[in-house]
Amino acid sequence: MRSLVVHIDRDLCIGAATCAAVAPKAFHIDDEAKAIILDTVEEETDEAIIEAARSCPVAAIIVKNIKGERVFPK
């Protein structure tokens, strides 16, 4: 079971695609040039997901632990 909960703020997302480059099993850029979370997100490591969130130039990826505490951005 995934120990992280991931959310993308699509209003903030600028489609830089760094998340998809860092964690391609978790993120993809859709037809609207916005990041989406893939069904294969479970195949990606927690470390890769956090690194992908850190790579986002506008901090559009919010990562929380299973307790609901924000992991990134803090």
PDB file with SEQRES, HELIX, SHEET and CRYST1 records, atoms N, CA, C and O in Angstrom:
SEQRES   1 A   74  MET ARG SER LEU VAL VAL HIS ILE ASP ARG ASP LEU CYS          
SEQRES   2 A   74  ILE GLY ALA ALA THR CYS ALA ALA VAL ALA PRO LYS ALA          
SEQRES   3 A   74  PHE HIS ILE ASP ASP GLU ALA LYS ALA ILE ILE LEU ASP          
SEQRES   4 A   74  THR VAL GLU GLU GLU THR ASP GLU ALA ILE ILE GLU ALA          
SEQRES   5 A   74  ALA ARG SER CYS PRO VAL ALA ALA ILE ILE VAL LYS ASN          
SEQRES   6 A   74  ILE LYS GLY GLU ARG VAL PHE PRO LYS                          
HELIX    1 AA1 THR A   18  VAL A   22  1                                   5    
HELIX    2 AA2 ASP A   39  GLU A   43  5                                   5    
HELIX    3 AA3 ASP A   46  SER A   55  1                                  10    
SHEET    1 AA1 3 LEU A   4  ILE A   8  0                                        
SHEET    2 AA1 3 ILE A  61  ASN A  65 -1                                        
SHEET    3 AA1 3 ARG A  70  PHE A  72 -1                                        
SHEET    1 AA2 2 PHE A  27  ILE A  29  0                                        
SHEET    2 AA2 2 ALA A  35  ILE A  37 -1                                        
CRYST1    1.000    1.000    1.000  90.00  90.00  90.00 P 1           1          
ATOM      1  N   MET A   1       0.841  -1.181   0.000  1.00  0.00           N  
ATOM      2  CA  MET A   1       0.000   0.000   0.000  1.00  0.00           C  
ATOM      3  C   MET A   1       0.890   1.249   0.000  1.00  0.00           C  
ATOM      4  O   MET A   1       1.904   1.296   0.696  1.00  0.00           O  
ATOM      5  N   ARG A   2       0.509   2.234  -0.768  1.00  0.00           N  
ATOM      6  CA  ARG A   2       1.252   3.488  -0.890  1.00  0.00           C  
ATOM      7  C   ARG A   2       1.234   4.209   0.452  1.00  0.00           C  
ATOM      8  O   ARG A   2       0.186   4.321   1.090  1.00  0.00           O  
ATOM      9  N   SER A   3       2.396   4.697   0.878  1.00  0.00           N  
ATOM     10  CA  SER A   3       2.477   5.421   2.148  1.00  0.00           C  
ATOM     11  C   SER A   3       2.320   6.926   1.956  1.00  0.00           C  
ATOM     12  O   SER A   3       2.369   7.691   2.920  1.00  0.00           O  
ATOM     13  N   LEU A   4       2.130   7.346   0.705  1.00  0.00           N  
ATOM     14  CA  LEU A   4       1.958   8.760   0.396  1.00  0.00           C  
ATOM     15  C   LEU A   4       0.652   8.992  -0.341  1.00  0.00           C  
ATOM     16  O   LEU A   4       0.162   8.119  -1.058  1.00  0.00           O  
ATOM     17  N   VAL A   5       0.100  10.174  -0.157  1.00  0.00           N  
ATOM     18  CA  VAL A   5      -1.069  10.616  -0.910  1.00  0.00           C  
ATOM     19  C   VAL A   5      -0.603  11.796  -1.754  1.00  0.00           C  
ATOM     20  O   VAL A   5      -0.007  12.744  -1.242  1.00  0.00           O  
ATOM     21  N   VAL A   6      -0.882  11.725  -3.053  1.00  0.00           N  
ATOM     22  CA  VAL A   6      -0.392  12.741  -3.984  1.00  0.00           C  
ATOM     23  C   VAL A   6      -1.568  13.477  -4.612  1.00  0.00           C  
ATOM     24  O   VAL A   6      -2.568  12.868  -4.993  1.00  0.00           O  
ATOM     25  N   HIS A   7      -1.433  14.790  -4.713  1.00  0.00           N  
ATOM     26  CA  HIS A   7      -2.455  15.630  -5.338  1.00  0.00           C  
ATOM     27  C   HIS A   7      -1.757  16.645  -6.236  1.00  0.00           C  
ATOM     28  O   HIS A   7      -0.685  17.146  -5.897  1.00  0.00           O  
ATOM     29  N   ILE A   8      -2.360  16.944  -7.368  1.00  0.00           N  
ATOM     30  CA  ILE A   8      -1.833  17.980  -8.258  1.00  0.00           C  
ATOM     31  C   ILE A   8      -2.810  19.145  -8.277  1.00  0.00           C  
ATOM     32  O   ILE A   8      -4.001  18.965  -8.531  1.00  0.00           O  
ATOM     33  N   ASP A   9      -2.304  20.329  -8.008  1.00  0.00           N  
ATOM     34  CA  ASP A   9      -3.105  21.546  -8.131  1.00  0.00           C  
ATOM     35  C   ASP A   9      -3.020  21.982  -9.592  1.00  0.00           C  
ATOM     36  O   ASP A   9      -2.067  22.648  -9.996  1.00  0.00           O  
ATOM     37  N   ARG A  10      -4.014  21.603 -10.371  1.00  0.00           N  
ATOM     38  CA  ARG A  10      -3.989  21.862 -11.815  1.00  0.00           C  
ATOM     39  C   ARG A  10      -4.076  23.354 -12.138  1.00  0.00           C  
ATOM     40  O   ARG A  10      -3.689  23.771 -13.230  1.00  0.00           O  
ATOM     41  N   ASP A  11      -4.573  24.154 -11.211  1.00  0.00           N  
ATOM     42  CA  ASP A  11      -4.579  25.602 -11.434  1.00  0.00           C  
ATOM     43  C   ASP A  11      -3.159  26.167 -11.388  1.00  0.00           C  
ATOM     44  O   ASP A  11      -2.853  27.140 -12.077  1.00  0.00           O  
ATOM     45  N   LEU A  12      -2.301  25.560 -10.582  1.00  0.00           N  
ATOM     46  CA  LEU A  12      -0.905  25.994 -10.492  1.00  0.00           C  
ATOM     47  C   LEU A  12      -0.029  25.394 -11.586  1.00  0.00           C  
ATOM     48  O   LEU A  12       0.932  26.025 -12.026  1.00  0.00           O  
ATOM     49  N   CYS A  13      -0.350  24.196 -12.023  1.00  0.00           N  
ATOM     50  CA  CYS A  13       0.492  23.464 -12.973  1.00  0.00           C  
ATOM     51  C   CYS A  13       0.685  24.261 -14.268  1.00  0.00           C  
ATOM     52  O   CYS A  13      -0.269  24.771 -14.855  1.00  0.00           O  
ATOM     53  N   ILE A  14       1.960  24.351 -14.695  1.00  0.00           N  
ATOM     54  CA  ILE A  14       2.278  25.049 -15.948  1.00  0.00           C  
ATOM     55  C   ILE A  14       2.739  24.078 -17.036  1.00  0.00           C  
ATOM     56  O   ILE A  14       3.141  24.505 -18.118  1.00  0.00           O  
ATOM     57  N   GLY A  15       2.682  22.781 -16.754  1.00  0.00           N  
ATOM     58  CA  GLY A  15       3.048  21.785 -17.757  1.00  0.00           C  
ATOM     59  C   GLY A  15       4.534  21.694 -18.038  1.00  0.00           C  
ATOM     60  O   GLY A  15       4.928  21.340 -19.150  1.00  0.00           O  
ATOM     61  N   ALA A  16       5.366  22.004 -17.061  1.00  0.00           N  
ATOM     62  CA  ALA A  16       6.821  21.953 -17.252  1.00  0.00           C  
ATOM     63  C   ALA A  16       7.311  20.530 -17.514  1.00  0.00           C  
ATOM     64  O   ALA A  16       8.366  20.343 -18.120  1.00  0.00           O  
ATOM     65  N   ALA A  17       6.569  19.544 -17.070  1.00  0.00           N  
ATOM     66  CA  ALA A  17       6.836  18.119 -17.306  1.00  0.00           C  
ATOM     67  C   ALA A  17       8.031  17.564 -16.548  1.00  0.00           C  
ATOM     68  O   ALA A  17       8.474  16.453 -16.838  1.00  0.00           O  
ATOM     69  N   THR A  18       8.559  18.303 -15.592  1.00  0.00           N  
ATOM     70  CA  THR A  18       9.660  17.749 -14.806  1.00  0.00           C  
ATOM     71  C   THR A  18       9.190  16.562 -13.973  1.00  0.00           C  
ATOM     72  O   THR A  18       9.950  15.617 -13.761  1.00  0.00           O  
ATOM     73  N   CYS A  19       7.967  16.600 -13.506  1.00  0.00           N  
ATOM     74  CA  CYS A  19       7.434  15.483 -12.723  1.00  0.00           C  
ATOM     75  C   CYS A  19       7.395  14.205 -13.555  1.00  0.00           C  
ATOM     76  O   CYS A  19       7.761  13.133 -13.071  1.00  0.00           O  
ATOM     77  N   ALA A  20       6.955  14.319 -14.795  1.00  0.00           N  
ATOM     78  CA  ALA A  20       6.878  13.157 -15.682  1.00  0.00           C  
ATOM     79  C   ALA A  20       8.263  12.630 -16.034  1.00  0.00           C  
ATOM     80  O   ALA A  20       8.436  11.428 -16.237  1.00  0.00           O  
ATOM     81  N   ALA A  21       9.245  13.512 -16.109  1.00  0.00           N  
ATOM     82  CA  ALA A  21      10.615  13.087 -16.399  1.00  0.00           C  
ATOM     83  C   ALA A  21      11.229  12.359 -15.206  1.00  0.00           C  
ATOM     84  O   ALA A  21      11.954  11.380 -15.380  1.00  0.00           O  
ATOM     85  N   VAL A  22      10.942  12.832 -14.003  1.00  0.00           N  
ATOM     86  CA  VAL A  22      11.521  12.249 -12.789  1.00  0.00           C  
ATOM     87  C   VAL A  22      10.788  10.975 -12.361  1.00  0.00           C  
ATOM     88  O   VAL A  22      11.425  10.019 -11.918  1.00  0.00           O  
ATOM     89  N   ALA A  23       9.475  10.953 -12.487  1.00  0.00           N  
ATOM     90  CA  ALA A  23       8.666   9.812 -12.040  1.00  0.00           C  
ATOM     91  C   ALA A  23       7.647   9.442 -13.122  1.00  0.00           C  
ATOM     92  O   ALA A  23       6.454   9.694 -12.958  1.00  0.00           O  
ATOM     93  N   PRO A  24       8.108   8.850 -14.220  1.00  0.00           N  
ATOM     94  CA  PRO A  24       7.221   8.580 -15.360  1.00  0.00           C  
ATOM     95  C   PRO A  24       6.119   7.556 -15.105  1.00  0.00           C  
ATOM     96  O   PRO A  24       5.150   7.502 -15.862  1.00  0.00           O  
ATOM     97  N   LYS A  25       6.243   6.749 -14.065  1.00  0.00           N  
ATOM     98  CA  LYS A  25       5.173   5.807 -13.733  1.00  0.00           C  
ATOM     99  C   LYS A  25       4.084   6.472 -12.896  1.00  0.00           C  
ATOM    100  O   LYS A  25       3.013   5.901 -12.688  1.00  0.00           O  
ATOM    101  N   ALA A  26       4.368   7.682 -12.418  1.00  0.00           N  
ATOM    102  CA  ALA A  26       3.417   8.387 -11.560  1.00  0.00           C  
ATOM    103  C   ALA A  26       2.719   9.544 -12.258  1.00  0.00           C  
ATOM    104  O   ALA A  26       1.542   9.807 -12.012  1.00  0.00           O  
ATOM    105  N   PHE A  27       3.453  10.240 -13.136  1.00  0.00           N  
ATOM    106  CA  PHE A  27       2.921  11.473 -13.726  1.00  0.00           C  
ATOM    107  C   PHE A  27       3.016  11.471 -15.247  1.00  0.00           C  
ATOM    108  O   PHE A  27       3.899  10.851 -15.840  1.00  0.00           O  
ATOM    109  N   HIS A  28       2.074  12.186 -15.853  1.00  0.00           N  
ATOM    110  CA  HIS A  28       2.032  12.348 -17.309  1.00  0.00           C  
ATOM    111  C   HIS A  28       1.450  13.735 -17.586  1.00  0.00           C  
ATOM    112  O   HIS A  28       0.697  14.275 -16.775  1.00  0.00           O  
ATOM    113  N   ILE A  29       1.803  14.297 -18.724  1.00  0.00           N  
ATOM    114  CA  ILE A  29       1.228  15.578 -19.128  1.00  0.00           C  
ATOM    115  C   ILE A  29       0.091  15.289 -20.109  1.00  0.00           C  
ATOM    116  O   ILE A  29       0.297  14.624 -21.124  1.00  0.00           O  
ATOM    117  N   ASP A  30      -1.100  15.785 -19.805  1.00  0.00           N  
ATOM    118  CA  ASP A  30      -2.278  15.479 -20.626  1.00  0.00           C  
ATOM    119  C   ASP A  30      -2.430  16.445 -21.801  1.00  0.00           C  
ATOM    120  O   ASP A  30      -1.559  17.279 -22.049  1.00  0.00           O  
ATOM    121  N   ASP A  31      -3.535  16.323 -22.512  1.00  0.00           N  
ATOM    122  CA  ASP A  31      -3.802  17.147 -23.698  1.00  0.00           C  
ATOM    123  C   ASP A  31      -3.983  18.632 -23.377  1.00  0.00           C  
ATOM    124  O   ASP A  31      -3.891  19.476 -24.268  1.00  0.00           O  
ATOM    125  N   GLU A  32      -4.240  18.947 -22.114  1.00  0.00           N  
ATOM    126  CA  GLU A  32      -4.379  20.342 -21.687  1.00  0.00           C  
ATOM    127  C   GLU A  32      -3.049  20.911 -21.188  1.00  0.00           C  
ATOM    128  O   GLU A  32      -3.007  22.010 -20.634  1.00  0.00           O  
ATOM    129  N   ALA A  33      -1.961  20.153 -21.388  1.00  0.00           N  
ATOM    130  CA  ALA A  33      -0.614  20.536 -20.931  1.00  0.00           C  
ATOM    131  C   ALA A  33      -0.562  20.698 -19.411  1.00  0.00           C  
ATOM    132  O   ALA A  33       0.089  21.602 -18.889  1.00  0.00           O  
ATOM    133  N   LYS A  34      -1.254  19.812 -18.727  1.00  0.00           N  
ATOM    134  CA  LYS A  34      -1.272  19.785 -17.263  1.00  0.00           C  
ATOM    135  C   LYS A  34      -0.886  18.384 -16.798  1.00  0.00           C  
ATOM    136  O   LYS A  34      -1.162  17.395 -17.476  1.00  0.00           O  
ATOM    137  N   ALA A  35      -0.247  18.314 -15.637  1.00  0.00           N  
ATOM    138  CA  ALA A  35       0.140  17.022 -15.082  1.00  0.00           C  
ATOM    139  C   ALA A  35      -1.083  16.268 -14.572  1.00  0.00           C  
ATOM    140  O   ALA A  35      -2.029  16.855 -14.047  1.00  0.00           O  
ATOM    141  N   ILE A  36      -1.034  14.959 -14.741  1.00  0.00           N  
ATOM    142  CA  ILE A  36      -2.042  14.063 -14.177  1.00  0.00           C  
ATOM    143  C   ILE A  36      -1.315  12.934 -13.453  1.00  0.00           C  
ATOM    144  O   ILE A  36      -0.156  12.638 -13.742  1.00  0.00           O  
ATOM    145  N   ILE A  37      -2.007  12.316 -12.516  1.00  0.00           N  
ATOM    146  CA  ILE A  37      -1.471  11.168 -11.794  1.00  0.00           C  
ATOM    147  C   ILE A  37      -1.940   9.915 -12.520  1.00  0.00           C  
ATOM    148  O   ILE A  37      -3.134   9.733 -12.757  1.00  0.00           O  
ATOM    149  N   LEU A  38      -0.998   9.061 -12.866  1.00  0.00           N  
ATOM    150  CA  LEU A  38      -1.302   7.845 -13.607  1.00  0.00           C  
ATOM    151  C   LEU A  38      -1.782   6.723 -12.687  1.00  0.00           C  
ATOM    152  O   LEU A  38      -1.503   6.723 -11.488  1.00  0.00           O  
ATOM    153  N   ASP A  39      -2.508   5.767 -13.269  1.00  0.00           N  
ATOM    154  CA  ASP A  39      -2.935   4.586 -12.522  1.00  0.00           C  
ATOM    155  C   ASP A  39      -1.736   3.765 -12.051  1.00  0.00           C  
ATOM    156  O   ASP A  39      -1.840   3.004 -11.090  1.00  0.00           O  
ATOM    157  N   THR A  40      -0.603   3.921 -12.726  1.00  0.00           N  
ATOM    158  CA  THR A  40       0.607   3.172 -12.381  1.00  0.00           C  
ATOM    159  C   THR A  40       1.428   3.855 -11.286  1.00  0.00           C  
ATOM    160  O   THR A  40       2.575   3.470 -11.056  1.00  0.00           O  
ATOM    161  N   VAL A  41       0.873   4.846 -10.616  1.00  0.00           N  
ATOM    162  CA  VAL A  41       1.584   5.574  -9.562  1.00  0.00           C  
ATOM    163  C   VAL A  41       2.108   4.624  -8.483  1.00  0.00           C  
ATOM    164  O   VAL A  41       3.159   4.876  -7.894  1.00  0.00           O  
ATOM    165  N   GLU A  42       1.386   3.541  -8.223  1.00  0.00           N  
ATOM    166  CA  GLU A  42       1.795   2.576  -7.192  1.00  0.00           C  
ATOM    167  C   GLU A  42       3.120   1.900  -7.533  1.00  0.00           C  
ATOM    168  O   GLU A  42       3.797   1.384  -6.644  1.00  0.00           O  
ATOM    169  N   GLU A  43       3.495   1.899  -8.810  1.00  0.00           N  
ATOM    170  CA  GLU A  43       4.743   1.272  -9.238  1.00  0.00           C  
ATOM    171  C   GLU A  43       5.955   2.175  -9.008  1.00  0.00           C  
ATOM    172  O   GLU A  43       7.096   1.723  -9.108  1.00  0.00           O  
ATOM    173  N   GLU A  44       5.713   3.427  -8.706  1.00  0.00           N  
ATOM    174  CA  GLU A  44       6.798   4.392  -8.503  1.00  0.00           C  
ATOM    175  C   GLU A  44       7.197   4.408  -7.029  1.00  0.00           C  
ATOM    176  O   GLU A  44       6.354   4.193  -6.158  1.00  0.00           O  
ATOM    177  N   THR A  45       8.457   4.656  -6.748  1.00  0.00           N  
ATOM    178  CA  THR A  45       8.909   4.710  -5.357  1.00  0.00           C  
ATOM    179  C   THR A  45       8.479   6.023  -4.701  1.00  0.00           C  
ATOM    180  O   THR A  45       8.269   7.033  -5.373  1.00  0.00           O  
ATOM    181  N   ASP A  46       8.354   5.982  -3.383  1.00  0.00           N  
ATOM    182  CA  ASP A  46       8.033   7.200  -2.634  1.00  0.00           C  
ATOM    183  C   ASP A  46       9.097   8.261  -2.877  1.00  0.00           C  
ATOM    184  O   ASP A  46       8.785   9.443  -3.022  1.00  0.00           O  
ATOM    185  N   GLU A  47      10.352   7.835  -2.921  1.00  0.00           N  
ATOM    186  CA  GLU A  47      11.460   8.767  -3.134  1.00  0.00           C  
ATOM    187  C   GLU A  47      11.326   9.482  -4.475  1.00  0.00           C  
ATOM    188  O   GLU A  47      11.544  10.691  -4.562  1.00  0.00           O  
ATOM    189  N   ALA A  48      10.967   8.733  -5.523  1.00  0.00           N  
ATOM    190  CA  ALA A  48      10.805   9.336  -6.850  1.00  0.00           C  
ATOM    191  C   ALA A  48       9.641  10.322  -6.865  1.00  0.00           C  
ATOM    192  O   ALA A  48       9.727  11.372  -7.502  1.00  0.00           O  
ATOM    193  N   ILE A  49       8.566   9.996  -6.174  1.00  0.00           N  
ATOM    194  CA  ILE A  49       7.412  10.896  -6.123  1.00  0.00           C  
ATOM    195  C   ILE A  49       7.769  12.194  -5.397  1.00  0.00           C  
ATOM    196  O   ILE A  49       7.403  13.280  -5.848  1.00  0.00           O  
ATOM    197  N   ILE A  50       8.474  12.082  -4.287  1.00  0.00           N  
ATOM    198  CA  ILE A  50       8.891  13.290  -3.563  1.00  0.00           C  
ATOM    199  C   ILE A  50       9.864  14.101  -4.407  1.00  0.00           C  
ATOM    200  O   ILE A  50       9.775  15.329  -4.443  1.00  0.00           O  
ATOM    201  N   GLU A  51      10.785  13.438  -5.080  1.00  0.00           N  
ATOM    202  CA  GLU A  51      11.737  14.146  -5.943  1.00  0.00           C  
ATOM    203  C   GLU A  51      11.000  14.839  -7.096  1.00  0.00           C  
ATOM    204  O   GLU A  51      11.353  15.957  -7.474  1.00  0.00           O  
ATOM    205  N   ALA A  52       9.990  14.186  -7.648  1.00  0.00           N  
ATOM    206  CA  ALA A  52       9.192  14.800  -8.714  1.00  0.00           C  
ATOM    207  C   ALA A  52       8.482  16.047  -8.194  1.00  0.00           C  
ATOM    208  O   ALA A  52       8.431  17.066  -8.882  1.00  0.00           O  
ATOM    209  N   ALA A  53       7.937  15.968  -6.989  1.00  0.00           N  
ATOM    210  CA  ALA A  53       7.281  17.137  -6.388  1.00  0.00           C  
ATOM    211  C   ALA A  53       8.284  18.268  -6.190  1.00  0.00           C  
ATOM    212  O   ALA A  53       7.975  19.430  -6.451  1.00  0.00           O  
ATOM    213  N   ARG A  54       9.472  17.930  -5.733  1.00  0.00           N  
ATOM    214  CA  ARG A  54      10.518  18.950  -5.543  1.00  0.00           C  
ATOM    215  C   ARG A  54      10.942  19.580  -6.866  1.00  0.00           C  
ATOM    216  O   ARG A  54      11.335  20.746  -6.906  1.00  0.00           O  
ATOM    217  N   SER A  55      10.862  18.811  -7.944  1.00  0.00           N  
ATOM    218  CA  SER A  55      11.304  19.309  -9.252  1.00  0.00           C  
ATOM    219  C   SER A  55      10.304  20.262  -9.897  1.00  0.00           C  
ATOM    220  O   SER A  55      10.648  20.971 -10.842  1.00  0.00           O  
ATOM    221  N   CYS A  56       9.079  20.285  -9.400  1.00  0.00           N  
ATOM    222  CA  CYS A  56       8.047  21.145  -9.984  1.00  0.00           C  
ATOM    223  C   CYS A  56       8.384  22.614  -9.715  1.00  0.00           C  
ATOM    224  O   CYS A  56       8.516  23.014  -8.558  1.00  0.00           O  
ATOM    225  N   PRO A  57       8.525  23.422 -10.772  1.00  0.00           N  
ATOM    226  CA  PRO A  57       8.923  24.818 -10.578  1.00  0.00           C  
ATOM    227  C   PRO A  57       7.871  25.691  -9.896  1.00  0.00           C  
ATOM    228  O   PRO A  57       8.190  26.781  -9.422  1.00  0.00           O  
ATOM    229  N   VAL A  58       6.627  25.228  -9.840  1.00  0.00           N  
ATOM    230  CA  VAL A  58       5.569  26.032  -9.212  1.00  0.00           C  
ATOM    231  C   VAL A  58       4.939  25.337  -8.001  1.00  0.00           C  
ATOM    232  O   VAL A  58       3.913  25.789  -7.491  1.00  0.00           O  
ATOM    233  N   ALA A  59       5.544  24.247  -7.543  1.00  0.00           N  
ATOM    234  CA  ALA A  59       5.060  23.496  -6.373  1.00  0.00           C  
ATOM    235  C   ALA A  59       3.589  23.101  -6.509  1.00  0.00           C  
ATOM    236  O   ALA A  59       2.803  23.253  -5.574  1.00  0.00           O  
ATOM    237  N   ALA A  60       3.232  22.590  -7.693  1.00  0.00           N  
ATOM    238  CA  ALA A  60       1.848  22.181  -7.948  1.00  0.00           C  
ATOM    239  C   ALA A  60       1.542  20.775  -7.436  1.00  0.00           C  
ATOM    240  O   ALA A  60       0.381  20.366  -7.416  1.00  0.00           O  
ATOM    241  N   ILE A  61       2.566  20.035  -7.025  1.00  0.00           N  
ATOM    242  CA  ILE A  61       2.371  18.671  -6.531  1.00  0.00           C  
ATOM    243  C   ILE A  61       2.438  18.696  -5.011  1.00  0.00           C  
ATOM    244  O   ILE A  61       3.442  19.101  -4.425  1.00  0.00           O  
ATOM    245  N   ILE A  62       1.357  18.258  -4.387  1.00  0.00           N  
ATOM    246  CA  ILE A  62       1.278  18.212  -2.932  1.00  0.00           C  
ATOM    247  C   ILE A  62       1.369  16.755  -2.511  1.00  0.00           C  
ATOM    248  O   ILE A  62       0.622  15.906  -2.997  1.00  0.00           O  
ATOM    249  N   VAL A  63       2.290  16.480  -1.604  1.00  0.00           N  
ATOM    250  CA  VAL A  63       2.493  15.121  -1.115  1.00  0.00           C  
ATOM    251  C   VAL A  63       2.232  15.110   0.387  1.00  0.00           C  
ATOM    252  O   VAL A  63       2.792  15.909   1.137  1.00  0.00           O  
ATOM    253  N   LYS A  64       1.365  14.181   0.812  1.00  0.00           N  
ATOM    254  CA  LYS A  64       1.064  14.013   2.236  1.00  0.00           C  
ATOM    255  C   LYS A  64       1.327  12.562   2.624  1.00  0.00           C  
ATOM    256  O   LYS A  64       1.288  11.665   1.782  1.00  0.00           O  
ATOM    257  N   ASN A  65       1.595  12.345   3.913  1.00  0.00           N  
ATOM    258  CA  ASN A  65       1.722  10.969   4.383  1.00  0.00           C  
ATOM    259  C   ASN A  65       0.328  10.429   4.688  1.00  0.00           C  
ATOM    260  O   ASN A  65      -0.662  11.150   4.564  1.00  0.00           O  
ATOM    261  N   ILE A  66       0.253   9.167   5.083  1.00  0.00           N  
ATOM    262  CA  ILE A  66      -1.064   8.556   5.287  1.00  0.00           C  
ATOM    263  C   ILE A  66      -1.816   9.148   6.482  1.00  0.00           C  
ATOM    264  O   ILE A  66      -3.019   8.931   6.630  1.00  0.00           O  
ATOM    265  N   LYS A  67      -1.109   9.892   7.331  1.00  0.00           N  
ATOM    266  CA  LYS A  67      -1.760  10.584   8.446  1.00  0.00           C  
ATOM    267  C   LYS A  67      -2.339  11.925   8.013  1.00  0.00           C  
ATOM    268  O   LYS A  67      -3.004  12.604   8.795  1.00  0.00           O  
ATOM    269  N   GLY A  68      -2.081  12.304   6.753  1.00  0.00           N  
ATOM    270  CA  GLY A  68      -2.571  13.578   6.249  1.00  0.00           C  
ATOM    271  C   GLY A  68      -1.627  14.736   6.478  1.00  0.00           C  
ATOM    272  O   GLY A  68      -1.970  15.887   6.206  1.00  0.00           O  
ATOM    273  N   GLU A  69      -0.429  14.437   6.981  1.00  0.00           N  
ATOM    274  CA  GLU A  69       0.564  15.484   7.228  1.00  0.00           C  
ATOM    275  C   GLU A  69       1.319  15.787   5.941  1.00  0.00           C  
ATOM    276  O   GLU A  69       1.730  14.876   5.223  1.00  0.00           O  
ATOM    277  N   ARG A  70       1.494  17.049   5.661  1.00  0.00           N  
ATOM    278  CA  ARG A  70       2.161  17.461   4.429  1.00  0.00           C  
ATOM    279  C   ARG A  70       3.643  17.102   4.485  1.00  0.00           C  
ATOM    280  O   ARG A  70       4.346  17.439   5.437  1.00  0.00           O  
ATOM    281  N   VAL A  71       4.098  16.412   3.445  1.00  0.00           N  
ATOM    282  CA  VAL A  71       5.500  16.040   3.298  1.00  0.00           C  
ATOM    283  C   VAL A  71       6.202  17.062   2.413  1.00  0.00           C  
ATOM    284  O   VAL A  71       7.331  17.470   2.684  1.00  0.00           O  
ATOM    285  N   PHE A  72       5.503  17.471   1.337  1.00  0.00           N  
ATOM    286  CA  PHE A  72       6.029  18.487   0.423  1.00  0.00           C  
ATOM    287  C   PHE A  72       4.874  19.161  -0.292  1.00  0.00           C  
ATOM    288  O   PHE A  72       3.916  18.476  -0.648  1.00  0.00           O  
ATOM    289  N   PRO A  73       4.912  20.465  -0.522  1.00  0.00           N  
ATOM    290  CA  PRO A  73       5.826  21.412   0.119  1.00  0.00           C  
ATOM    291  C   PRO A  73       5.429  21.610   1.571  1.00  0.00           C  
ATOM    292  O   PRO A  73       4.264  21.447   1.932  1.00  0.00           O  
ATOM    293  N   LYS A  74       6.379  21.953   2.384  1.00  0.00           N  
ATOM    294  CA  LYS A  74       6.121  22.109   3.827  1.00  0.00           C  
ATOM    295  C   LYS A  74       5.535  23.455   4.136  1.00  0.00           C  
ATOM    296  O   LYS A  74       5.256  23.756   5.297  1.00  0.00           O  
TER     297      LYS A  74                                                      
END                                                                             
